[in-house]
Amino acid sequence: MGDSPKPGICVTVGGATMAELRRARDEATDADLVELRLDTVDDPDPAAALAGRTRPVLVTCRAAWEGGHFRGSEDERIRLLADAWALGAEYVDLEQRAPAAEAFLERTGGRRVVLSRHEYEQAPRDVGEVFRSLAGARAEVVKLAVTADRVSDAVPLFGLSREAAGRRFVALAMGSAGVATRILAARIGSSWSYAGRAAPGQLPASRMLDEFRFGSVHAGTAVYGVVGNPVMHSLSPAMHNAAFAAAGVDAVYLPIEAADAADFLAFAAALRMAGASVTAPFKLALAGSARLDEPARRVGALNTLRRGADGWEATNTDPAGFLAPLERRMRLDGARVAVLGAGGAARAVVAALRPRGARIVVHARRIAQADDVARTLGVESAPWPPSRGSWDLLVNATPVGTAPRSAESPWPDGVFDGRLVYDLVYNPPVTRLMRDAEAAGCETLGGLEMLVAQAERQFHWWTGVPPDVDVMRQAALRRLDAAGGVERAARVQAGARGPSGS
């Protein structure tokens, strides 16, 4: 791995005891390199950590003053690293700020040493200057990890290969906003990317390899993603990456947790992103930064971007995706519809239903927002919540009830006296709102089928290639299952449910 320009996966493992550490080491079967965190162990023993290993290891004993767990003396910590080096560890990690760093590098000639620096408080103003101070040191590999509060904080890392002048390095941004740097290690020029659960923003190695196809991503791979906040729960990466693989498209799709619209636009411009799905809270905020097509203009919001010759082009696949499963369940002409919410999703729902002859009322806790949507799209608005006997179809177009806050409901004391409740939340597949509605005798429909239907249209719009819809659906279900989110998966996959399971 060390001499190849293709980055590998370094899986970080720890344990309270040496037995736990070795067990975690041996279970890291997806790793090209295993980082052994001796600072997590009560009684660290380098010889025991290295004994019987079957793949290369990087031994780390991170000091508390650099975000680690080691509480002993600095002399003791350096002795542990020196012992690991003398016993033949493929690499040891030593902090640039360590008082003994210069002497350690002198003694070892820098061979098999990763000289690291972690900026936990915030990204440094001049990332290049910090990196140059590392790159000038006598170490085999240098590592720079910075905290990213904004996705654009990670942008300077993508230019470090020019500063590296051929030397081996690892650069990454920590936190949810830095996930792209872990997946796009080849684009940065990193020798490896860290995986596991030991640090903010780390992903399991299995997910890096299977969902994001890390081994196939190279510097020229086209970059797509879903922009939102929060967005790490999104199923869109699983669906689109699976569809790219099935269609043979050289592209990767990332979660992009932007702080605001300007943050995303700066990141996307720097990486020359080819396209993006757009979710809350950016469906309206990004509308002024793109040329909207007719579906997006009709809704007044977007959910999809692609890079055109003259900048961003936008569409909205939500209306068609929303209708696809619904029209199989009920006749919409003349149906009374109560829409909960007044954001971009609610606009898409209204835009989809109005041409079908439905009688629509928008409800929002802030009546002014409901009035604005209703006035813009030519429907009615009314105070929150819907009154008794006022609807046949209830649509939740708010994010309330999304995991991890799945115990919540947008209408916890709801009176479910209509026919069908359609919750656009897809994680979990069965929300509290749906359970409450089912208990009252309503049919229910979850958001997963809409998610797949609108994603199918996004993929086709980006690539000109129709995706395998079943591949997308199965990828979404697997991701939910991995996250512990699949509930009655067979029934969810079938789409709608009645109270008796019909």
C-alpha positions in Angstrom: 0.0 0.0 0.0 2.7 2.4 0.9 4.3 2.8 -2.5 1.0 3.0 -4.5 -0.6 6.3 -5.4 -4.0 4.7 -4.8 -5.0 5.4 -1.1 -5.8 2.6 1.2 -8.1 2.3 4.2 -6.6 2.7 7.7 -9.1 1.3 10.3 -8.8 2.8 13.8 -9.4 0.5 16.7 -9.1 0.7 20.4 -10.1 -1.2 23.5 -10.1 -1.0 27.3 -7.8 -4.1 27.5 -5.1 -5.5 25.3 -7.3 -8.5 24.5 -10.0 -6.1 23.3 -7.5 -4.2 21.2 -6.2 -7.3 19.6 -9.7 -8.6 18.9 -10.6 -5.4 17.2 -7.4 -5.4 15.3 -8.1 -8.9 13.9 -11.7 -8.1 13.1 -10.6 -5.2 10.9 -10.6 -7.4 7.8 -11.4 -4.5 5.4 -8.2 -2.7 6.4 -5.1 -2.1 4.5 -3.6 -0.7 7.7 -4.8 -0.9 11.2 -4.3 2.0 13.7 -3.8 0.6 17.2 -4.8 3.2 19.7 -2.7 2.3 22.7 -4.0 5.4 24.6 -7.4 3.7 24.9 -6.0 0.7 26.8 -5.7 0.6 30.6 -2.3 -1.1 30.5 -0.8 -0.7 27.1 1.8 -3.2 25.9 3.3 -2.7 22.4 4.6 -6.2 22.2 1.2 -7.7 22.9 -0.4 -5.2 20.4 1.9 -6.3 17.6 2.0 -10.1 18.3 0.2 -12.2 15.8 -0.8 -9.4 13.5 -1.8 -10.4 10.0 -1.7 -6.9 8.3 0.3 -3.7 8.7 -0.3 -1.6 11.7 0.1 2.0 12.8 0.7 2.3 16.5 -0.7 5.5 18.1 -0.6 6.6 21.7 -2.4 10.0 21.5 -1.6 12.5 24.2 -4.5 14.0 26.1 -3.2 17.4 25.0 -3.9 16.5 21.4 -7.3 14.9 21.8 -6.2 11.5 23.0 -6.8 9.4 26.1 -3.3 8.8 27.5 -2.9 10.1 31.0 0.6 9.0 31.9 3.8 10.9 31.7 5.2 12.1 28.4 8.3 10.0 28.9 6.2 6.9 29.4 4.2 7.7 26.3 7.3 8.2 24.1 8.8 5.0 25.5 5.7 3.0 24.4 6.0 4.5 20.9 9.8 3.8 20.8 9.2 0.2 21.9 6.6 -0.3 19.1 9.0 1.1 16.6 11.8 -1.1 17.8 9.5 -4.2 17.7 8.9 -3.6 14.0 5.6 -1.7 13.8 5.0 -0.7 10.2 4.4 2.9 11.5 4.2 4.8 14.7 2.3 8.1 15.0 4.0 11.0 16.8 2.6 14.5 17.2 4.5 17.4 15.7 3.9 19.3 19.0 5.4 16.5 21.2 8.5 17.8 23.1 10.4 14.7 22.1 9.4 14.9 18.4 12.7 16.2 17.0 14.8 13.8 19.0 12.6 10.8 18.0 12.8 11.8 14.3 16.6 12.1 14.7 16.9 8.7 16.3 14.8 6.9 13.8 15.7 8.9 10.7 12.0 9.5 10.4 11.6 6.0 8.9 8.2 4.4 9.7 7.1 7.6 11.5 3.8 9.4 10.8 4.3 12.9 12.1 0.8 14.2 12.9 -0.9 17.5 13.7 -4.5 17.9 14.8 -6.3 21.2 14.9 -9.4 20.5 17.0 -10.6 24.0 17.7 -11.0 25.3 14.2 -9.4 25.1 10.8 -6.2 27.1 10.7 -6.3 30.3 8.7 -3.5 29.2 6.5 -3.7 25.5 6.0 -0.8 25.6 3.5 1.6 27.1 6.0 0.7 24.5 8.7 1.2 21.8 6.2 4.5 23.1 5.0 5.8 23.0 8.6 4.9 19.3 8.7 6.1 18.5 5.2 9.5 19.9 6.0 10.1 17.5 8.8 12.1 14.3 8.5 9.2 11.8 8.7 8.1 9.1 6.2 4.5 10.3 6.3 3.0 13.5 7.6 -0.7 13.8 8.7 -2.8 17.0 9.0 -6.3 16.8 10.5 -8.3 19.9 10.9 -11.8 20.6 12.2 -14.4 21.6 9.6 -17.3 23.6 10.9 -18.2 24.4 7.2 -17.8 22.1 4.2 -15.8 24.9 2.6 -13.2 24.6 5.5 -12.1 21.4 3.8 -11.4 23.1 0.4 -7.7 24.0 1.1 -6.9 20.4 1.8 -7.6 19.6 -1.9 -4.7 21.7 -2.9 -2.0 20.2 -0.6 -0.6 17.8 -3.1 1.0 20.8 -4.8 2.7 21.7 -1.5 3.7 18.1 -0.8 6.3 18.0 -3.6 6.0 14.2 -3.9 6.3 13.4 -0.2 3.7 11.1 1.3 0.9 12.6 3.4 -2.6 12.2 4.8 -4.9 15.2 5.1 -8.5 15.2 6.3 -11.1 17.3 7.9 -12.8 16.1 11.0 -16.6 16.3 11.7 -19.6 15.8 9.5 -18.6 18.7 7.3 -15.4 16.9 6.5 -16.7 13.6 5.4 -15.8 14.4 1.7 -12.1 14.5 2.6 -12.3 10.9 3.8 -14.0 9.6 0.7 -12.1 11.7 -1.8 -8.7 10.8 -0.4 -7.4 10.1 -3.9 -8.4 13.6 -5.0 -6.5 15.1 -2.1 -3.5 12.9 -2.7 -3.6 11.2 0.7 -1.7 7.9 1.2 -4.7 6.5 3.1 -8.0 7.5 4.6 -9.1 6.7 8.2 -12.2 4.6 8.9 -13.9 3.4 12.0 -15.8 5.1 14.8 -13.0 6.7 16.8 -13.3 10.3 15.5 -15.9 12.8 14.4 -16.9 12.2 10.8 -15.3 8.7 10.5 -17.2 6.1 8.6 -17.0 2.3 9.0 -14.6 0.7 6.5 -17.4 -1.5 5.2 -19.5 1.6 4.3 -16.5 3.4 2.8 -15.9 0.4 0.5 -19.4 -0.9 -0.2 -21.5 2.2 -0.3 -19.0 4.8 -1.5 -16.9 2.4 -3.5 -13.7 4.0 -2.1 -11.5 1.6 -4.0 -12.8 2.9 -7.3 -12.7 6.6 -6.6 -9.8 8.4 -8.2 -8.8 12.0 -8.8 -11.0 12.3 -12.0 -14.1 10.7 -10.6 -17.2 12.9 -11.0 -18.6 14.2 -7.7 -22.2 14.4 -6.8 -23.9 14.7 -3.4 -26.8 15.6 -1.3 -26.6 19.0 0.4 -28.6 19.6 3.5 -28.3 20.1 7.3 -28.5 17.7 8.9 -27.8 15.2 6.1 -25.7 12.3 7.5 -28.9 10.3 7.9 -29.7 10.5 4.2 -30.3 7.4 2.1 -29.5 9.2 -1.1 -25.7 8.3 -1.1 -26.6 4.6 -0.8 -29.2 4.8 -3.7 -27.2 6.9 -6.1 -23.8 5.2 -5.5 -25.5 1.8 -6.1 -27.1 3.2 -9.3 -23.8 4.6 -10.5 -22.1 1.2 -10.0 -24.9 -0.7 -11.7 -24.8 1.7 -14.7 -21.0 1.8 -14.9 -20.8 5.5 -14.3 -17.5 6.8 -12.9 -19.0 9.0 -10.2 -19.3 9.1 -6.4 -22.1 10.7 -4.4 -21.4 12.3 -1.0 -23.3 13.6 2.0 -22.6 17.4 2.2 -23.6 18.9 5.5 -23.3 22.6 4.6 -23.7 25.5 7.1 -25.5 27.7 4.6 -26.1 28.1 0.8 -22.8 30.1 0.4 -20.9 27.4 2.1 -22.2 24.7 -0.3 -21.6 26.9 -3.4 -18.0 27.6 -2.4 -17.4 23.9 -1.8 -19.1 22.8 -5.0 -17.2 25.3 -7.1 -13.9 24.3 -5.7 -14.5 20.6 -6.4 -16.3 21.3 -9.7 -19.2 19.1 -8.5 -21.3 17.7 -11.4 -24.6 17.8 -9.6 -26.4 17.6 -6.3 -29.6 16.6 -4.6 -30.9 19.4 -2.4 -32.8 18.9 0.8 -33.9 21.0 3.9 -33.1 23.8 4.5 -31.7 24.6 1.1 -34.6 24.0 -1.4 -35.5 27.6 -1.3 -32.1 29.1 -0.3 -30.4 27.8 -3.5 -33.1 28.7 -5.9 -31.6 32.1 -6.6 -28.3 30.5 -7.5 -29.5 28.4 -10.5 -31.4 28.6 -13.7 -34.8 26.9 -12.8 -36.6 24.8 -15.3 -40.4 24.7 -15.5 -41.0 22.1 -12.7 -38.8 24.1 -10.3 -40.4 27.4 -11.3 -43.9 25.9 -10.7 -42.9 24.8 -7.2 -40.8 27.9 -6.4 -38.1 25.6 -5.0 -35.6 23.1 -6.3 -34.4 19.7 -5.2 -31.8 18.9 -7.9 -28.8 20.8 -9.4 -26.6 20.0 -12.3 -23.6 21.9 -13.6 -24.3 23.4 -17.0 -22.1 25.3 -19.4 -23.2 28.6 -17.9 -23.6 27.6 -14.2 -26.1 25.7 -12.2 -29.3 24.4 -13.7 -32.1 23.3 -11.4 -35.2 21.1 -11.5 -37.6 19.6 -8.9 -38.3 15.9 -9.1 -40.3 15.9 -5.9 -43.8 16.4 -7.4 -43.5 13.5 -9.8 -41.8 11.4 -7.1 -44.6 12.3 -4.6 -47.4 11.3 -7.0 -45.9 8.0 -8.2 -46.9 5.9 -5.2 -49.9 8.0 -4.2 -51.9 7.7 -7.4 -51.8 3.9 -7.0 -53.7 4.3 -3.7 -56.4 6.9 -4.2 -58.3 9.1 -6.6 -57.1 12.7 -6.2 -59.7 14.6 -8.2 -61.9 16.3 -5.6 -60.0 14.8 -2.7 -59.6 17.1 0.3 -55.9 17.4 1.2 -54.3 18.9 4.4 -50.6 19.6 4.0 -48.6 20.0 7.1 -45.6 22.4 6.6 -44.7 25.4 4.4 -41.2 24.7 3.2 -39.8 23.4 -0.1 -41.3 19.9 0.4 -44.8 21.4 1.0 -44.5 23.5 -2.1 -43.7 20.4 -4.2 -46.7 18.6 -2.7 -49.1 21.4 -3.5 -47.6 21.8 -7.0 -48.1 18.1 -7.6 -51.7 17.9 -6.3 -53.2 21.0 -7.7 -53.3 19.9 -11.4 -54.9 16.6 -10.2 -58.0 18.5 -9.1 -57.4 18.1 -5.3 -58.8 20.7 -2.9 -55.7 21.7 -0.9 -55.3 23.5 2.5 -51.8 24.3 3.8 -51.3 24.2 7.6 -48.2 25.6 9.3 -47.5 26.6 12.9 -46.5 30.0 11.5 -49.6 30.9 9.7 -47.8 33.6 7.7 -45.7 30.9 6.0 -48.8 28.9 5.2 -50.4 32.0 3.8 -47.4 32.7 1.6 -47.3 29.2 0.1 -51.0 29.2 -0.4 -51.0 32.6 -2.1 -48.1 31.7 -4.3 -49.5 28.4 -5.5 -53.2 29.4 -5.6 -54.6 27.2 -2.8 -56.0 27.8 0.7 -54.3 28.1 4.0 -55.7 27.5 7.5 -54.5 27.6 11.1 -52.6 24.7 12.7 -53.8 21.9 13.2 -56.3 20.7 10.7 -59.9 20.7 12.0 -62.0 17.6 12.5 -63.5 16.1 9.3 -61.6 18.4 7.0 -59.4 16.0 5.1 -59.3 12.8 3.1 -55.5 12.9 2.6 -53.1 14.3 5.2 -49.5 14.9 4.0 -46.7 15.6 6.4 -44.2 17.7 4.5 -42.2 18.6 7.6 -39.0 16.8 8.8 -40.5 16.2 12.3 -40.2 12.5 13.2 -37.0 11.9 11.3 -34.4 9.7 13.1 -32.8 10.1 15.5 -35.8 12.1 16.8 -38.2 9.4 15.7 -40.3 9.5 18.8 -41.6 12.9 17.8 -44.7 13.7 15.6 -45.7 16.9 13.8 -49.2 16.3 15.2 -48.8 14.4 18.5 -52.4 14.9 19.5 -53.8 14.4 16.0 -57.4 13.5 15.2 -57.0 11.0 12.3 -60.5 10.9 10.9 -59.5 10.9 7.2 -58.7 8.1 4.8 -54.9 8.2 4.2 -51.9 9.7 6.0 -48.8 10.2 3.8 -45.6 11.0 5.7 -42.7 12.1 3.6 -40.3 11.2 6.3 -38.5 8.0 5.2 -36.2 7.3 8.2 -37.6 5.5 10.0 -39.9 3.9 7.4 -42.7 3.8 9.9 -43.0 7.0 11.8 -44.8 7.9 15.0 -47.3 9.8 12.9 -48.0 6.8 10.8 -48.4 4.5 13.8 -50.8 6.9 15.4 -52.8 7.1 12.1 -52.8 3.4 11.7 -54.1 2.9 15.2 -57.0 5.2 14.4 -57.9 3.2 11.3 -56.2 5.2 8.6 -54.3 3.8 5.7 -50.7 5.1 5.7 -47.9 5.7 3.1 -44.3 6.3 4.0 -41.7 8.5 2.3 -39.4 5.7 1.0 -41.2 5.1 -2.3 -41.3 8.9 -3.0 -37.6 9.1 -2.2 -36.8 6.3 -4.7 -39.1 7.7 -7.4 -37.7 11.2 -7.2 -34.1 9.9 -7.0 -34.7 7.9 -10.2 -35.6 11.1 -12.0 -32.6 12.9 -10.6 -30.2 10.2 -11.8 -31.7 10.2 -15.3 -31.6 14.1 -15.5 -27.9 14.1 -14.5 -26.6 11.2 -16.6 -29.2 10.7 -19.4 -29.2 7.0 -18.3 -32.3 5.5 -16.7 -31.2 3.8 -13.4 -32.2 0.4 -12.1 -34.9 1.4 -9.7 -34.8 -1.9 -7.9 -31.1 -1.4 -7.3 -31.8 2.0 -5.7 -34.7 0.7 -3.5 -32.7 -2.3 -2.3 -29.7 0.0 -1.5 -31.9 2.2 0.5 -33.4 -0.7 2.5 -29.9 -2.1 3.2 -28.8 1.3 4.5 -31.8 1.6 6.7 -31.2 -1.9 8.0 -27.5 -1.2 8.7 -28.6 1.9 10.7 -31.2 -0.1 12.6 -34.0 1.7 10.8 -35.9 -1.0 8.9 -39.2 -1.7 10.5 -41.6 -4.1 8.8 -39.4 -3.8 5.7 -41.4 -6.1 3.5 -44.6 -4.0 4.1 -42.7 -0.7 3.5 -41.2 -2.0 0.3 -44.7 -2.7 -0.9 -45.6 0.9 -0.4 -48.8 1.7 1.3 -50.4 -0.2 4.2 -53.9 -0.4 5.6 -54.6 -0.9 9.2 -55.0 -4.7 8.7 -51.8 -5.0 6.6 -53.5 -5.0 3.3 
